[in-house]
Amino acid sequence: MAELDPLYTAEEMRAAEAGHDVDAMMQRAGAAVAEELMHRFPDARRIALHAGGGANGGDGRIAADILQAQGRELVDERPDVVIDALLGTGLKGAPREETSPLIEQINGAGVPVVAVDIPSGVNASTGEVAGAAVQADLTVTMHGPKVGLAVAPGRFHAGEIAVADIGLETAETEHRLVTPEILAEVPRRSSRDNKYTAGHVLVVGGSRGMTGAPALAARAALRADAGYVTIAAPAESLPILETLVLEAVKRPLEQAFEAAAKAKALAVGPGLGRGKESKALVRRLLSEVEVPAVVDADALFELEPGEWPAPRILTPHEGELARLLGRDSEEIAAHRLASAQEAAERFDCIVVLKGEDSLVATPSGGVLVCALGLPSLSTAGTGDVLTGITAAFLAKGMEPQRAGAAACAAQQLASHEASQRYGLVASDVIEALPRVLALGLR
């Protein structure tokens, strides 16, 4: 199993630092900040420092001393670069009233900002931003990346991230950062496999006017190396699906349970519709079929917790998760980590909260964060693609959380491999998947 990178909370960092020489760690931290600043901004001669009274401020003051020794000038006005060392990883909630104007001053300076450990105003343990927060161009973080640098909205304040070695040992963390190496875990076909044992996926969806969604999910499953894909859809949609996905077998929706008996994984919801019959079908499939299932799109509408006979992976975006939890989407966006964990516990399943930082949460609490893609993935149909990839990996027998994380990684890396980066469409992502998955073989 691939070793994923640790993401530290404030408490986990305190535990990692316990028993080590504080002065030595601060010297290394300050030196790292100074070195990164000189490397990234070699022409910067005038440096402004905003330092608080704690260890974070101490790191900043050491950096400023080193910069002055290297010929840089410490100034209050018209700097070339600003160092943010106001608040550290211990912040909870909003900055104090007297600190907020200083944060606004940093943001209004109109020059690059280097944050020490984490931008002031960002919660290091959650990524939440409760008030004013520094918008950094570069964050020099100590020992390892913090949760708040990977999870939105904090990640949007961090800029480029440089990790500084301050002499600590790697520690176990609750949350982990997904790396491309996870693709090496995806099972590959052997000479003994046939089309069924290589992974049989059933896609359930495709009501009138929405046949594109199950077609994308089915094509993605096939390009993610599923050996056999069936689409169960309303009878009037089948002729259209016959032209959209040549390789998939088509069945009328009323044969969904018969088809599910032969499948190794389900993808339920793409283009299914939200009528009473559709909701009843979703409830039955999820409560009766004893194979893993990905639940997306219309299948998430008014979904209720249940007794699942096999693993279930929900893949909502912020709006869909807001409906599931009875919140508004702005609240979900502000509390992404907590929201994903709450949903995983409430529905007793894996929850993949989609976004630039896709969060793969489990009922037991640990979250895998996948942030490998390009902004171009924010386009219609890419959620259906993720559904198909996830179903393919489940059908191959992957553990559910790792399947969800690997699917996110495959989809996001495909945004880099796709022939189009601007004007990217979901089909471009699908066609790039084989190249991405081939990387996992190296």
SEGUDO-701931 format. One record per residue (C-alpha): x, y, z; residue in one letter. Coordinates in nm, 4 decimals, decimal comma, padded with zeros to 6 digits, always signed. Example, Ala and Ser with C-alpha at 12.3 -4.5 7.8 and 13.67 -1.06 7.14 Angstrom:
BEGIN
[r [+01,2300; -00,4500; +00,7800]; 'A']
[r [+01,3670; -00,1060; +00,7140]; 'S']
***
This chain:
BEGIN
[r [+00,0000; +00,0000; +00,0000]; 'M']
[r [+00,1357; +00,3400; -00,1006]; 'A']
[r [+00,2585; +00,5605; +00,1815]; 'E']
[r [+00,0617; +00,8858; +00,1720]; 'L']
[r [+00,2025; +01,2125; +00,3032]; 'D']
[r [+00,1089; +01,3195; +00,6578]; 'P']
[r [-00,1057; +01,6278; +00,7142]; 'L']
[r [-00,0538; +01,7728; +01,0607]; 'Y']
[r [-00,3041; +01,9349; +01,2915]; 'T']
[r [-00,1821; +02,1879; +01,5471]; 'A']
[r [-00,2041; +01,9252; +01,8208]; 'E']
[r [-00,0103; +01,6704; +01,6167]; 'E']
[r [+00,2626; +01,9278; +01,5548]; 'M']
[r [+00,2885; +01,9987; +01,9272]; 'R']
[r [+00,3266; +01,6265; +01,9888]; 'A']
[r [+00,5956; +01,5991; +01,7196]; 'A']
[r [+00,7884; +01,8897; +01,8750]; 'E']
[r [+00,7683; +01,7623; +02,2329]; 'A']
[r [+01,1073; +01,6894; +02,3857]; 'G']
[r [+01,3047; +01,8768; +02,1203]; 'H']
[r [+01,5193; +02,1847; +02,1718]; 'D']
[r [+01,2871; +02,4790; +02,1080]; 'V']
[r [+01,5645; +02,7275; +02,0361]; 'D']
[r [+01,7259; +02,4936; +01,7847]; 'A']
[r [+01,3940; +02,4388; +01,6077]; 'M']
[r [+01,3316; +02,8123; +01,5906]; 'M']
[r [+01,6761; +02,8766; +01,4464]; 'Q']
[r [+01,6169; +02,6187; +01,1754]; 'R']
[r [+01,2690; +02,7568; +01,1056]; 'A']
[r [+01,3885; +03,1167; +01,0789]; 'G']
[r [+01,6791; +03,0164; +00,8575]; 'A']
[r [+01,4423; +02,8240; +00,6286]; 'A']
[r [+01,2120; +03,1260; +00,5912]; 'V']
[r [+01,5050; +03,3529; +00,5091]; 'A']
[r [+01,6501; +03,1045; +00,2612]; 'E']
[r [+01,3195; +03,0505; +00,0797]; 'E']
[r [+01,2546; +03,4251; +00,0620]; 'L']
[r [+01,5962; +03,4960; -00,0880]; 'M']
[r [+01,5552; +03,2082; -00,3325]; 'H']
[r [+01,2060; +03,3016; -00,4516]; 'R']
[r [+01,2523; +03,6790; -00,4430]; 'F']
[r [+01,6246; +03,7368; -00,5091]; 'P']
[r [+01,5775; +04,1035; -00,6020]; 'D']
[r [+01,3875; +04,1916; -00,2844]; 'A']
[r [+01,5990; +04,4330; -00,0809]; 'R']
[r [+01,3423; +04,5892; +00,1520]; 'R']
[r [+01,1644; +04,3510; +00,3898]; 'I']
[r [+00,8700; +04,4273; +00,6198]; 'A']
[r [+00,8103; +04,1980; +00,9176]; 'L']
[r [+00,4811; +04,1573; +01,1013]; 'H']
[r [+00,5572; +03,9384; +01,4024]; 'A']
[r [+00,3443; +03,8302; +01,6943]; 'G']
[r [+00,4615; +03,7489; +02,0428]; 'G']
[r [+00,4661; +03,3687; +02,0187]; 'G']
[r [+00,6934; +03,1109; +01,8582]; 'A']
[r [+00,5661; +03,2038; +01,5127]; 'N']
[r [+00,6777; +03,5614; +01,5699]; 'G']
[r [+01,0108; +03,4315; +01,6980]; 'G']
[r [+01,0639; +03,2387; +01,3739]; 'D']
[r [+00,9910; +03,5571; +01,1807]; 'G']
[r [+01,2332; +03,7681; +01,3853]; 'R']
[r [+01,5114; +03,5147; +01,3344]; 'I']
[r [+01,4420; +03,5206; +00,9597]; 'A']
[r [+01,4574; +03,9014; +00,9607]; 'A']
[r [+01,7924; +03,8980; +01,1452]; 'D']
[r [+01,9388; +03,6593; +00,8890]; 'I']
[r [+01,8062; +03,8684; +00,6003]; 'L']
[r [+01,9601; +04,1822; +00,7483]; 'Q']
[r [+02,2915; +04,0003; +00,7846]; 'A']
[r [+02,2649; +03,9204; +00,4131]; 'Q']
[r [+02,2280; +04,2861; +00,3252]; 'G']
[r [+01,8499; +04,3237; +00,3214]; 'R']
[r [+01,6900; +04,6235; +00,4867]; 'E']
[r [+01,4108; +04,5914; +00,7438]; 'L']
[r [+01,1528; +04,8625; +00,6720]; 'V']
[r [+00,8045; +04,9761; +00,7795]; 'D']
[r [+00,7032; +05,1374; +00,4495]; 'E']
[r [+00,7229; +05,0470; +00,0812]; 'R']
[r [+00,8694; +04,6967; +00,1202]; 'P']
[r [+00,9511; +04,4569; -00,1619]; 'D']
[r [+00,8312; +04,1554; +00,0408]; 'V']
[r [+00,6274; +04,1186; +00,3594]; 'V']
[r [+00,6868; +03,8405; +00,6130]; 'I']
[r [+00,3699; +03,7293; +00,7927]; 'D']
[r [+00,4623; +03,5937; +01,1364]; 'A']
[r [+00,1623; +03,7278; +01,3268]; 'L']
[r [-00,0209; +03,4100; +01,4231]; 'L']
[r [+00,0851; +03,0480; +01,4265]; 'G']
[r [-00,0790; +02,7080; +01,4164]; 'T']
[r [-00,2534; +02,7558; +01,7493]; 'G']
[r [-00,5222; +02,9917; +01,6162]; 'L']
[r [-00,8814; +02,8872; +01,6834]; 'K']
[r [-01,1652; +03,0993; +01,5518]; 'G']
[r [-01,1194; +03,4538; +01,4249]; 'A']
[r [-00,8101; +03,6668; +01,4947]; 'P']
[r [-00,8383; +03,9140; +01,7798]; 'R']
[r [-00,9818; +04,2527; +01,7028]; 'E']
[r [-00,6429; +04,4247; +01,7236]; 'E']
[r [-00,4838; +04,1738; +01,4826]; 'T']
[r [-00,7326; +04,2035; +01,1967]; 'S']
[r [-00,6133; +04,5516; +01,0847]; 'P']
[r [-00,2578; +04,4196; +01,0659]; 'L']
[r [-00,3750; +04,1343; +00,8432]; 'I']
[r [-00,5545; +04,3812; +00,6194]; 'E']
[r [-00,2379; +04,5919; +00,6089]; 'Q']
[r [-00,0366; +04,2909; +00,4932]; 'I']
[r [-00,2924; +04,2089; +00,2238]; 'N']
[r [-00,3030; +04,5699; +00,1107]; 'G']
[r [+00,0723; +04,6142; +00,0756]; 'A']
[r [+00,0638; +04,5209; -00,2920]; 'G']
[r [+00,3834; +04,3122; -00,2721]; 'V']
[r [+00,4543; +03,9376; -00,2301]; 'P']
[r [+00,3780; +03,7905; +00,1126]; 'V']
[r [+00,5740; +03,5078; +00,2751]; 'V']
[r [+00,3809; +03,3372; +00,5558]; 'A']
[r [+00,5610; +03,1597; +00,8375]; 'V']
[r [+00,4155; +02,8087; +00,8919]; 'D']
[r [+00,0588; +02,9085; +00,7974]; 'I']
[r [-00,1066; +03,2317; +00,6789]; 'P']
[r [-00,2341; +03,4267; +00,9771]; 'S']
[r [-00,6077; +03,3797; +01,0172]; 'G']
[r [-00,6175; +03,0235; +00,8789]; 'V']
[r [-00,6988; +02,7388; +01,1184]; 'N']
[r [-00,4084; +02,4973; +01,0788]; 'A']
[r [-00,6149; +02,1966; +01,1883]; 'S']
[r [-00,9193; +02,2450; +00,9619]; 'T']
[r [-00,8516; +02,5001; +00,6896]; 'G']
[r [-01,1361; +02,7149; +00,8193]; 'E']
[r [-01,1140; +03,0943; +00,7959]; 'V']
[r [-01,3349; +03,2620; +01,0560]; 'A']
[r [-01,2296; +03,6226; +00,9949]; 'G']
[r [-00,9514; +03,8198; +00,8308]; 'A']
[r [-00,6740; +03,6015; +00,6853]; 'A']
[r [-00,3459; +03,6728; +00,5107]; 'V']
[r [-00,3306; +03,6016; +00,1394]; 'Q']
[r [+00,0199; +03,4602; +00,1011]; 'A']
[r [+00,2211; +03,4068; -00,2142]; 'D']
[r [+00,4505; +03,1606; -00,0373]; 'L']
[r [+00,4066; +02,9677; +00,2866]; 'T']
[r [+00,7135; +02,8166; +00,4499]; 'V']
[r [+00,5683; +02,5480; +00,6756]; 'T']
[r [+00,7690; +02,3610; +00,9367]; 'M']
[r [+00,8294; +01,9851; +00,9328]; 'H']
[r [+00,5279; +01,8921; +00,7202]; 'G']
[r [+00,2177; +02,0419; +00,5568]; 'P']
[r [-00,0684; +02,1324; +00,7863]; 'K']
[r [-00,4289; +02,0288; +00,7255]; 'V']
[r [-00,5185; +02,3950; +00,6842]; 'G']
[r [-00,2785; +02,4306; +00,3909]; 'L']
[r [-00,4464; +02,1461; +00,2011]; 'A']
[r [-00,8152; +02,1970; +00,2819]; 'V']
[r [-01,0191; +02,4899; +00,1499]; 'A']
[r [-01,0680; +02,7695; +00,2173]; 'P']
[r [-00,7284; +02,7759; +00,3892]; 'G']
[r [-00,5514; +02,6255; +00,0876]; 'R']
[r [-00,6572; +02,9265; -00,1194]; 'F']
[r [-00,4634; +03,1554; +00,1185]; 'H']
[r [-00,1394; +02,9569; +00,1175]; 'A']
[r [+00,0090; +03,0253; -00,2251]; 'G']
[r [+00,3089; +02,8082; -00,3027]; 'E']
[r [+00,4102; +02,5789; -00,0153]; 'I']
[r [+00,7674; +02,5002; +00,0904]; 'A']
[r [+00,8264; +02,2449; +00,3662]; 'V']
[r [+01,1201; +02,3192; +00,5972]; 'A']
[r [+01,3140; +02,0468; +00,7800]; 'D']
[r [+01,3501; +02,1509; +01,1439]; 'I']
[r [+01,4922; +01,8222; +01,2694]; 'G']
[r [+01,1787; +01,6281; +01,3655]; 'L']
[r [+01,0831; +01,2690; +01,2945]; 'E']
[r [+00,7828; +01,1894; +01,0732]; 'T']
[r [+00,4804; +01,1125; +01,2901]; 'A']
[r [+00,1498; +00,9368; +01,2342]; 'E']
[r [-00,1355; +01,1737; +01,1565]; 'T']
[r [-00,5117; +01,1325; +01,1396]; 'E']
[r [-00,5373; +01,2884; +00,7934]; 'H']
[r [-00,3174; +01,2174; +00,4915]; 'R']
[r [-00,2385; +01,3849; +00,1608]; 'L']
[r [-00,2926; +01,1689; -00,1471]; 'V']
[r [+00,0053; +01,1369; -00,3809]; 'T']
[r [+00,0195; +00,9958; -00,7356]; 'P']
[r [+00,1801; +00,6809; -00,5964]; 'E']
[r [-00,1639; +00,5628; -00,4847]; 'I']
[r [-00,2330; +00,4599; -00,8446]; 'L']
[r [+00,0135; +00,1738; -00,7999]; 'A']
[r [-00,2505; +00,0158; -00,5721]; 'E']
[r [-00,5058; -00,0181; -00,8527]; 'V']
[r [-00,5276; -00,3905; -00,9391]; 'P']
[r [-00,4064; -00,4730; -01,2900]; 'R']
[r [-00,5372; -00,7454; -01,5174]; 'R']
[r [-00,3443; -01,0677; -01,5127]; 'S']
[r [-00,3248; -01,3355; -01,7803]; 'S']
[r [-00,5811; -01,5335; -01,5794]; 'R']
[r [-00,8434; -01,2563; -01,5880]; 'D']
[r [-01,1410; -01,2467; -01,8170]; 'N']
[r [-01,3722; -00,9538; -01,8859]; 'K']
[r [-01,5840; -01,0325; -01,5799]; 'Y']
[r [-01,3052; -01,0863; -01,3270]; 'T']
[r [-01,1312; -00,7672; -01,4473]; 'A']
[r [-01,4208; -00,5726; -01,2973]; 'G']
[r [-01,7906; -00,5703; -01,3886]; 'H']
[r [-01,9635; -00,2340; -01,3300]; 'V']
[r [-02,3361; -00,1624; -01,3476]; 'L']
[r [-02,4300; +00,2022; -01,4136]; 'V']
[r [-02,7887; +00,2915; -01,3201]; 'V']
[r [-02,9273; +00,6179; -01,4599]; 'G']
[r [-03,0030; +00,7946; -01,7839]; 'G']
[r [-03,3572; +00,9291; -01,7819]; 'S']
[r [-03,4902; +01,1246; -02,0788]; 'R']
[r [-03,2651; +01,4182; -02,1680]; 'G']
[r [-02,9872; +01,3049; -01,9331]; 'M']
[r [-02,8293; +01,0119; -02,1161]; 'T']
[r [-02,4934; +01,1880; -02,1303]; 'G']
[r [-02,4318; +01,1345; -01,7585]; 'A']
[r [-02,4451; +00,7527; -01,7531]; 'P']
[r [-02,2599; +00,7439; -02,0845]; 'A']
[r [-01,9720; +00,9405; -01,9314]; 'L']
[r [-01,9718; +00,7218; -01,6191]; 'A']
[r [-01,9702; +00,4040; -01,8295]; 'A']
[r [-01,6943; +00,5264; -02,0601]; 'R']
[r [-01,4873; +00,6345; -01,7607]; 'A']
[r [-01,5284; +00,2920; -01,5993]; 'A']
[r [-01,4098; +00,1255; -01,9182]; 'L']
[r [-01,1095; +00,3573; -01,9539]; 'R']
[r [-01,0322; +00,2938; -01,5848]; 'A']
[r [-00,9842; -00,0691; -01,6933]; 'D']
[r [-01,3162; -00,2279; -01,5962]; 'A']
[r [-01,3569; -00,5375; -01,8102]; 'G']
[r [-01,7346; -00,5241; -01,8474]; 'Y']
[r [-01,9845; -00,2416; -01,8086]; 'V']
[r [-02,3634; -00,2593; -01,8145]; 'T']
[r [-02,5969; +00,0404; -01,8257]; 'I']
[r [-02,9490; +00,0073; -01,6848]; 'A']
[r [-03,1654; +00,2938; -01,8095]; 'A']
[r [-03,5284; +00,3716; -01,9023]; 'P']
[r [-03,6310; +00,1978; -02,2229]; 'A']
[r [-03,6698; +00,5236; -02,4163]; 'E']
[r [-03,3060; +00,6126; -02,3423]; 'S']
[r [-03,1518; +00,2867; -02,4604]; 'L']
[r [-03,1368; +00,3713; -02,8351]; 'P']
[r [-02,9440; +00,6888; -02,7540]; 'I']
[r [-02,7085; +00,5065; -02,5186]; 'L']
[r [-02,6439; +00,2475; -02,7904]; 'E']
[r [-02,4880; +00,5227; -02,9996]; 'T']
[r [-02,2998; +00,6919; -02,7127]; 'L']
[r [-02,1244; +00,3906; -02,5587]; 'V']
[r [-02,0611; +00,1095; -02,8016]; 'L']
[r [-01,8766; -00,1153; -02,5575]; 'E']
[r [-02,1338; -00,1214; -02,2764]; 'A']
[r [-02,4227; -00,3661; -02,2544]; 'V']
[r [-02,7631; -00,1964; -02,2171]; 'K']
[r [-03,0555; -00,3157; -02,0097]; 'R']
[r [-03,3936; -00,1572; -01,9358]; 'P']
[r [-03,4218; -00,0070; -01,5913]; 'L']
[r [-03,6630; -00,2738; -01,4696]; 'E']
[r [-03,3819; -00,5285; -01,5142]; 'Q']
[r [-03,1463; -00,3386; -01,2856]; 'A']
[r [-03,1624; -00,5944; -01,0056]; 'F']
[r [-03,1031; -00,8816; -01,2458]; 'E']
[r [-02,7993; -00,6996; -01,3837]; 'A']
[r [-02,6787; -00,6111; -01,0336]; 'A']
[r [-02,6672; -00,9802; -00,9418]; 'A']
[r [-02,3794; -01,0228; -01,1885]; 'K']
[r [-02,1928; -00,6979; -01,1170]; 'A']
[r [-01,8996; -00,6382; -00,8839]; 'K']
[r [-01,9830; -00,2705; -00,8246]; 'A']
[r [-02,2664; -00,0245; -00,8884]; 'L']
[r [-02,2632; +00,3375; -01,0025]; 'A']
[r [-02,6057; +00,4713; -00,9083]; 'V']
[r [-02,7445; +00,8117; -00,9978]; 'G']
[r [-02,5961; +00,9684; -01,3134]; 'P']
[r [-02,8913; +01,1233; -01,4947]; 'G']
[r [-03,1369; +00,9034; -01,3066]; 'L']
[r [-03,3946; +01,1716; -01,2264]; 'G']
[r [-03,5578; +01,2587; -00,8947]; 'R']
[r [-03,9083; +01,1195; -00,9270]; 'G']
[r [-04,0717; +00,8897; -00,6732]; 'K']
[r [-03,9927; +00,5789; -00,8764]; 'E']
[r [-03,6271; +00,6763; -00,9064]; 'S']
[r [-03,5950; +00,7400; -00,5325]; 'K']
[r [-03,7608; +00,4069; -00,4549]; 'A']
[r [-03,5214; +00,2287; -00,6895]; 'L']
[r [-03,2208; +00,3917; -00,5238]; 'V']
[r [-03,3389; +00,2893; -00,1774]; 'R']
[r [-03,3872; -00,0710; -00,2867]; 'R']
[r [-03,0563; -00,0962; -00,4704]; 'L']
[r [-02,8578; +00,0447; -00,1809]; 'L']
[r [-03,0363; -00,1557; +00,0884]; 'S']
[r [-03,0556; -00,4890; -00,0955]; 'E']
[r [-02,7651; -00,5320; -00,3388]; 'V']
[r [-02,4625; -00,6833; -00,1678]; 'E']
[r [-02,1859; -00,5284; -00,3763]; 'V']
[r [-02,0078; -00,1931; -00,3285]; 'P']
[r [-02,1823; +00,1096; -00,4771]; 'A']
[r [-02,0958; +00,4651; -00,5737]; 'V']
[r [-02,3868; +00,7018; -00,5097]; 'V']
[r [-02,3847; +01,0265; -00,7042]; 'D']
[r [-02,5973; +01,2992; -00,8599]; 'A']
[r [-02,9722; +01,2273; -00,8526]; 'D']
[r [-02,9262; +00,9244; -00,6255]; 'A']
[r [-02,8109; +01,1635; -00,3525]; 'L']
[r [-03,1357; +01,3606; -00,3639]; 'F']
[r [-03,3260; +01,3095; -00,0374]; 'E']
[r [-03,1053; +01,0115; +00,0457]; 'L']
[r [-03,1542; +00,8871; +00,3993]; 'E']
[r [-02,9186; +00,6868; +00,6226]; 'P']
[r [-02,9765; +00,3140; +00,6085]; 'G']
[r [-02,8455; -00,0304; +00,6871]; 'E']
[r [-02,6019; -00,0977; +00,4042]; 'W']
[r [-02,5211; -00,4609; +00,3149]; 'P']
[r [-02,1963; -00,3550; +00,1428]; 'A']
[r [-01,9726; -00,0453; +00,1258]; 'P']
[r [-02,1283; +00,2725; -00,0099]; 'R']
[r [-01,9377; +00,5761; -00,1384]; 'I']
[r [-02,1255; +00,9062; -00,1645]; 'L']
[r [-01,9670; +01,1606; -00,4017]; 'T']
[r [-02,1431; +01,4950; -00,3459]; 'P']
[r [-02,0320; +01,8437; -00,4363]; 'H']
[r [-02,0886; +02,1182; -00,1797]; 'E']
[r [-02,4476; +02,1876; -00,2863]; 'G']
[r [-02,5455; +01,8212; -00,2720]; 'E']
[r [-02,3808; +01,7741; +00,0667]; 'L']
[r [-02,5604; +02,0843; +00,1925]; 'A']
[r [-02,8950; +01,9251; +00,1062]; 'R']
[r [-02,7950; +01,5963; +00,2692]; 'L']
[r [-02,7007; +01,7723; +00,5936]; 'L']
[r [-02,9765; +02,0338; +00,5908]; 'G']
[r [-02,7339; +02,3263; +00,5532]; 'R']
[r [-02,6571; +02,5849; +00,2886]; 'D']
[r [-02,3662; +02,5403; +00,0502]; 'S']
[r [-02,1787; +02,8421; +00,1914]; 'E']
[r [-02,1629; +02,6739; +00,5308]; 'E']
[r [-02,0306; +02,3531; +00,3746]; 'I']
[r [-01,7660; +02,5518; +00,1849]; 'A']
[r [-01,6550; +02,7218; +00,5070]; 'A']
[r [-01,6336; +02,3924; +00,7007]; 'H']
[r [-01,5397; +02,1321; +00,4393]; 'R']
[r [-01,3455; +01,8951; +00,6647]; 'L']
[r [-01,6035; +01,8887; +00,9431]; 'A']
[r [-01,8909; +01,8557; +00,6938]; 'S']
[r [-01,7378; +01,5579; +00,5144]; 'A']
[r [-01,6654; +01,3857; +00,8455]; 'Q']
[r [-02,0179; +01,4537; +00,9727]; 'E']
[r [-02,1757; +01,3089; +00,6590]; 'A']
[r [-01,9546; +00,9979; +00,6692]; 'A']
[r [-02,0607; +00,9336; +01,0278]; 'E']
[r [-02,4287; +01,0081; +00,9695]; 'R']
[r [-02,4612; +00,7866; +00,6604]; 'F']
[r [-02,2102; +00,5259; +00,7832]; 'D']
[r [-02,0209; +00,5240; +00,4557]; 'C']
[r [-01,7319; +00,6792; +00,2668]; 'I']
[r [-01,7979; +01,0389; +00,1599]; 'V']
[r [-01,6004; +01,2027; -00,1196]; 'V']
[r [-01,6623; +01,5768; -00,0979]; 'L']
[r [-01,5604; +01,6920; -00,4442]; 'K']
[r [-01,3595; +02,0061; -00,5082]; 'G']
[r [-01,0080; +02,1218; -00,5842]; 'E']
[r [-00,9309; +01,9560; -00,2509]; 'D']
[r [-01,1406; +01,6412; -00,2742]; 'S']
[r [-01,1892; +01,4997; +00,0760]; 'L']
[r [-01,2362; +01,1251; +00,1210]; 'V']
[r [-01,3845; +01,0787; +00,4683]; 'A']
[r [-01,4701; +00,7649; +00,6641]; 'T']
[r [-01,7038; +00,7109; +00,9611]; 'P']
[r [-01,3966; +00,6435; +01,1767]; 'S']
[r [-01,2658; +00,9960; +01,1184]; 'G']
[r [-00,9515; +00,9843; +00,9042]; 'G']
[r [-00,9665; +01,1919; +00,5851]; 'V']
[r [-00,7583; +01,1554; +00,2702]; 'L']
[r [-00,7105; +01,4855; +00,0875]; 'V']
[r [-00,6541; +01,4773; -00,2883]; 'C']
[r [-00,5469; +01,8030; -00,4531]; 'A']
[r [-00,3618; +01,7079; -00,7711]; 'L']
[r [-00,5799; +01,8557; -01,0451]; 'G']
[r [-00,6198; +02,1712; -01,2490]; 'L']
[r [-00,9015; +02,4271; -01,2205]; 'P']
[r [-01,0161; +02,3146; -01,5657]; 'S']
[r [-01,1849; +02,0143; -01,3978]; 'L']
[r [-01,4622; +02,2511; -01,2873]; 'S']
[r [-01,6786; +02,1629; -01,5855]; 'T']
[r [-01,9973; +01,9664; -01,6464]; 'A']
[r [-01,9657; +01,5891; -01,6490]; 'G']
[r [-01,6439; +01,5447; -01,4547]; 'T']
[r [-01,8444; +01,4255; -01,1549]; 'G']
[r [-01,9896; +01,1471; -01,3701]; 'D']
[r [-01,6355; +01,0594; -01,4772]; 'V']
[r [-01,5275; +01,0305; -01,1131]; 'L']
[r [-01,8262; +00,8055; -01,0445]; 'T']
[r [-01,7261; +00,5692; -01,3232]; 'G']
[r [-01,3613; +00,5538; -01,2188]; 'I']
[r [-01,4534; +00,4883; -00,8559]; 'T']
[r [-01,6937; +00,2101; -00,9543]; 'A']
[r [-01,4248; +00,0490; -01,1703]; 'A']
[r [-01,1754; +00,0486; -00,8828]; 'F']
[r [-01,4359; -00,0947; -00,6450]; 'L']
[r [-01,5168; -00,3662; -00,8984]; 'A']
[r [-01,1488; -00,4580; -00,9012]; 'K']
[r [-01,1633; -00,5172; -00,5257]; 'G']
[r [-00,9974; -00,2050; -00,3848]; 'M']
[r [-01,0679; -00,1067; -00,0239]; 'E']
[r [-01,3400; +00,1625; -00,0458]; 'P']
[r [-01,1563; +00,4655; +00,0956]; 'Q']
[r [-00,8459; +00,3888; -00,1093]; 'R']
[r [-01,0658; +00,3343; -00,4167]; 'A']
[r [-01,2238; +00,6753; -00,3677]; 'G']
[r [-00,8867; +00,8425; -00,3165]; 'A']
[r [-00,7259; +00,6645; -00,6118]; 'A']
[r [-01,0201; +00,7617; -00,8322]; 'A']
[r [-00,9802; +01,1261; -00,7327]; 'C']
[r [-00,6086; +01,1045; -00,8082]; 'A']
[r [-00,6676; +00,9431; -01,1481]; 'A']
[r [-00,9286; +01,1998; -01,2494]; 'Q']
[r [-00,7212; +01,4952; -01,1280]; 'Q']
[r [-00,3976; +01,3770; -01,2879]; 'L']
[r [-00,5878; +01,3242; -01,6120]; 'A']
[r [-00,6495; +01,6994; -01,6210]; 'S']
[r [-00,2729; +01,7378; -01,6681]; 'H']
[r [-00,2465; +01,4578; -01,9255]; 'E']
[r [-00,5499; +01,5640; -02,1303]; 'A']
[r [-00,4934; +01,7038; -02,4775]; 'S']
[r [-00,6874; +02,0169; -02,3788]; 'Q']
[r [-00,6138; +02,2183; -02,0675]; 'R']
[r [-00,8253; +02,5156; -02,1681]; 'Y']
[r [-01,1754; +02,4349; -02,2771]; 'G']
[r [-01,1395; +02,0936; -02,1149]; 'L']
[r [-01,4515; +01,8751; -02,1314]; 'V']
[r [-01,5282; +01,5561; -01,9426]; 'A']
[r [-01,4534; +01,3370; -02,2446]; 'S']
[r [-01,0982; +01,4765; -02,2561]; 'D']
[r [-01,0467; +01,3496; -01,9016]; 'V']
[r [-01,1764; +01,0045; -01,9957]; 'I']
[r [-00,9426; +00,9728; -02,2922]; 'E']
[r [-00,6433; +01,0676; -02,0753]; 'A']
[r [-00,7157; +00,8025; -01,8096]; 'L']
[r [-00,5206; +00,5154; -01,9694]; 'P']
[r [-00,2064; +00,7302; -01,9832]; 'R']
[r [-00,2494; +00,8268; -01,6203]; 'V']
[r [-00,3071; +00,4703; -01,5026]; 'L']
[r [-00,0042; +00,3551; -01,7014]; 'A']
[r [+00,2039; +00,5874; -01,4820]; 'L']
[r [+00,1111; +00,3717; -01,1834]; 'G']
[r [+00,2893; +00,0775; -01,3476]; 'L']
[r [+00,6285; +00,2504; -01,3527]; 'R']
***
